[in-house]
């Protein structure tokens, strides 16, 4: 007798492209899923690609990007224009699927404001990390079904 064994996990490829700008020190990002760190690096080039593969169970997950490295000393006024340190999540592909619209509608960024500054506590769909903080996307595996459900408006 042959048993029908259904898969319970998948190997997923994550492909991030960050854009950074700074005059003094580069921003740093740490990328994790469910608390497991997969990348931790400075964004020292104008465009910075980070990719990795991982095996995830068919279940809900939390993808986080912790952006650090910005201090009040990273901003300066030059000829009437502000120069500062910024990091932008330019694109994210998961298994070669561009999640652009999903990022804008389902992700959140919780900034840590500089001393003396304030703003929204949580910013929905923000991929421009001008402040230190934590970006988060809740998603489900299998990823393809998650994307289909998002497109259909089922979740």
HELIX and SHEET records of a PDB file:
HELIX    1   1 UNK A   72  UNK A   74  5                                   3    
HELIX    2   2 UNK A  100  UNK A  106  1                                   7    
HELIX    3   3 UNK A  143  UNK A  152  1                                  10    
SHEET    1   A 4 UNK A  47  UNK A  57  0                                        
SHEET    2   A 4 UNK A   9  UNK A  21 -1                                        
SHEET    3   A 4 UNK A  86  UNK A  94 -1                                        
SHEET    4   A 4 UNK A  97  UNK A  98 -1                                        
SHEET    1   B 4 UNK A  47  UNK A  57  0                                        
SHEET    2   B 4 UNK A   9  UNK A  21 -1                                        
SHEET    3   B 4 UNK A  86  UNK A  94 -1                                        
SHEET    4   B 4 UNK A 128  UNK A 129 -1                                        
SHEET    1   C 6 UNK A  36  UNK A  42  0                                        
SHEET    2   C 6 UNK A  28  UNK A  33 -1                                        
SHEET    3   C 6 UNK A  60  UNK A  68 -1                                        
SHEET    4   C 6 UNK A 132  UNK A 140 -1                                        
SHEET    5   C 6 UNK A 108  UNK A 112 -1                                        
SHEET    6   C 6 UNK A 123  UNK A 124 -1                                        
SHEET    1   D 2 UNK A  76  UNK A  78  0                                        
SHEET    2   D 2 UNK A  81  UNK A  83 -1                                        
END                                                                             
